[in-house]
Amino acid sequence: MNNELTLSVVIPVYNERATLRDLLKLVLATPYKKEIIVVDDGSTDGTREIIQSLGHDWQSELDVKAGSLPATTTLKAVLHPQNAGKGAALARGFEEVSGDIVVIQDADFEYDPNDYSRLIKQILDGKADVVYGSRFTGEERRVLFFWHMLGNKLLTTLSNMMTNLNLT
């Protein structure tokens, strides 16, 4: 990635206590200048307390080796007073973005931070203004419930018909 660019990673979270710390470590390990924006959407399982505990010394609290991150890596936390839904959490996170390219990262590992380079390459090469990941393409496929898959394909087909795009 161009050293002049900053990657903004927006992470909406709701009751992600079990995965949040591990996810943040993986996001931090990606080789980009970045800002990480975690938006807690009214969690009740201790996620909010984890975020609040990541104070000024958040890098050492996540066991990140000193000097292993670009000096420009920042972590911002936004706390919703109550659950407003993933869309509201994303919208609030986007208000905090100051980077050049934005990535949405779910805290439950639905997406792998190691795939960032594949996603943003299309943008950096001037081939796309926006890139969407897909659960249905790639080397590995996650096991999905039949009705979830069918609903996803139906909505995608309708979207493709309305926009004349070919998304999966």
C-alpha positions in Angstrom: 0.0 0.0 0.0 1.2 3.5 -0.8 2.9 4.9 2.3 1.0 8.1 2.0 -2.4 6.4 2.4 -4.1 5.6 5.7 -6.5 2.6 6.0 -9.5 3.3 8.3 -10.9 0.1 9.8 -14.4 0.5 11.2 -15.4 -2.3 13.6 -19.0 -2.4 14.8 -19.3 -4.6 17.9 -22.3 -5.9 19.8 -21.6 -8.6 22.5 -18.2 -9.6 21.1 -16.4 -10.1 24.3 -15.1 -13.5 23.3 -13.4 -12.3 20.0 -12.7 -8.6 20.3 -9.1 -8.7 21.7 -8.0 -11.4 19.2 -9.6 -9.5 16.4 -7.9 -6.3 17.3 -4.5 -8.0 17.4 -5.0 -9.3 13.9 -6.1 -5.9 12.6 -3.1 -4.3 14.3 -0.8 -6.8 12.6 -1.8 -5.7 9.1 1.0 -3.8 7.5 -0.7 -0.5 6.9 -0.9 2.9 8.3 -4.3 2.8 9.9 -6.8 4.1 12.2 -9.1 1.6 14.0 -12.5 2.8 15.0 -14.4 0.5 17.3 -18.1 1.3 17.7 -19.8 -0.6 20.6 -23.5 -0.7 19.9 -24.8 -1.1 23.5 -23.1 -4.4 24.4 -24.2 -6.1 27.6 -21.7 -9.0 27.8 -18.6 -7.1 28.9 -17.5 -6.0 25.4 -17.9 -2.3 26.5 -15.7 -2.8 29.5 -12.9 -4.3 27.3 -13.1 -1.3 25.1 -13.1 1.1 28.0 -10.1 -0.7 29.5 -8.1 0.0 26.4 -6.9 3.3 27.7 -3.9 5.3 26.6 -1.7 2.2 26.8 -3.9 0.1 24.5 -1.0 -1.3 22.5 0.6 -2.9 25.5 -2.8 -4.0 26.9 -3.2 -6.0 23.6 0.3 -7.4 23.9 1.5 -5.5 20.8 5.3 -5.4 20.8 6.7 -1.8 21.2 7.7 -0.3 17.9 5.9 -3.0 15.8 3.2 -0.7 14.7 3.5 2.4 12.4 3.5 5.5 14.4 0.3 6.5 12.7 -1.8 3.6 14.1 -4.6 5.0 16.2 -7.5 3.5 18.1 -10.7 5.3 18.6 -13.6 4.0 20.6 -17.3 5.1 20.3 -19.8 3.9 22.8 -23.5 3.9 21.9 -25.7 4.2 25.0 -28.0 1.5 23.7 -28.3 -0.9 20.9 -29.3 0.9 17.6 -28.3 -1.8 15.1 -25.3 -2.5 12.9 -26.3 0.2 10.4 -26.3 2.9 13.1 -22.9 1.6 14.4 -21.4 1.7 11.0 -22.8 5.2 10.3 -21.4 6.5 13.6 -18.0 4.9 12.7 -18.0 6.5 9.3 -18.4 9.9 11.0 -15.0 9.3 12.7 -13.1 8.2 9.6 -10.2 10.3 8.4 -8.3 7.8 6.3 -8.1 7.4 2.6 -9.6 3.9 2.3 -12.3 2.4 4.6 -12.7 -1.2 5.5 -15.6 -2.6 7.5 -14.4 -5.4 9.8 -16.9 -7.5 11.8 -15.6 -8.5 15.2 -16.8 -12.2 14.9 -14.1 -13.0 12.3 -16.6 -13.2 9.4 -13.8 -11.4 7.4 -10.1 -12.1 7.7 -7.9 -9.0 8.1 -5.3 -10.8 6.0 -7.6 -10.2 3.0 -7.3 -6.4 3.2 -4.6 -6.4 0.6 -6.8 -8.3 -1.9 -9.7 -5.9 -1.4 -7.8 -2.6 -1.5 -5.6 -3.6 -4.5 -8.5 -3.0 -6.8 -8.9 0.5 -5.5 -5.2 1.3 -5.6 -4.9 0.0 -9.1 -7.7 2.3 -10.2 -10.0 -0.6 -11.2 -12.7 0.2 -8.6 -14.1 2.9 -6.4 -15.5 0.4 -3.9 -14.9 -3.3 -3.3 -17.3 -5.7 -1.6 -16.2 -9.1 -0.2 -18.2 -12.2 -0.7 -19.0 -15.3 1.4 -19.5 -17.2 -1.8 -16.2 -16.8 -3.6 -12.6 -17.6 -2.7 -10.6 -20.6 -1.6 -12.6 -21.4 1.6 -16.3 -21.4 2.0 -18.0 -21.0 5.3 -20.9 -23.3 6.1 -24.1 -21.3 5.9 -27.7 -22.2 6.8 -29.7 -23.0 3.7 -32.3 -20.2 4.3 -29.7 -17.6 5.0 -27.9 -18.5 1.8 -31.2 -18.5 -0.2 -32.2 -15.1 1.3 -28.8 -13.7 0.5 -28.9 -14.8 -3.1 -32.4 -13.5 -3.6 -31.5 -10.0 -2.2 -28.3 -9.9 -4.2 -30.2 -10.8 -7.4 -32.7 -8.1 -6.8 -29.9 -5.6 -6.1 -28.1 -6.7 -9.3 -31.3 -6.2 -11.3 -31.8 -2.7 -10.0 -28.2 -1.5 -10.3 -27.1 -3.5 -13.4 -24.1 -4.7 -11.4 -22.9 -8.3 -11.0 -22.2 -8.7 -7.3 -22.2 -12.1 -5.5 
